[in-house]
């Protein structure tokens, strides 16, 4: 038993008979692809070309600049409200009248 379908398939809404739209999109795709590839090459060359021991950058017009290698073994800053060992940052104790006599 063979059935034949009587339903008609809808016609396409847009048909580009000349193929110009496809050529434009393909050209635009190539352009975007080349730009993306150039960005990837720039990022990779930037990562490959970096030095792990880069020299210190000096800023002209600044006083008492130290190169970064002098800060390698420097102590970490203290948290606010705490004192570092060896540093007395508290104010001298106020004397009361009872102890002054």
C-alpha positions, 0 to 999 in steps of 0.5 A, a space after each residue: 500500500 502506497 500513500 501519496 501525500 497531498 500536502 504541498 511543501 512551502 516555497 522558500 522565503 528568500 532565494 538568492 539565485 545569483 549567489 552574491 549574498 553567499 560570496 559576500 558572507 564568505 568574504 566577510 567570514 575570511 576577513 573576520 577570521 584573518 583579524 582573529 588569527 592576527 590577534 591570536 598571533 599578537 597575544 602569543 608573541 607577547 607571551 613568548 617574548 616576555 622575560 621573567 627577570 625584566 629590568 626595572 623601569 625607571 620613572 623620570 622625575 621621581 626621587 629615591 626610586 629603588 629597583 624591584 630586586 631590592 624589594 624581594 626580601 622586604 617584610 610584608 606590611 602590617 595589618 591595620 591596628 597591629 604593630 610590627 616586631 621591633 617597632 614601637 608605634 604606640 604613644 608614650 603612656 600618660 602619667 597620672 597625678 597619683 604616680 607623679 607625686 
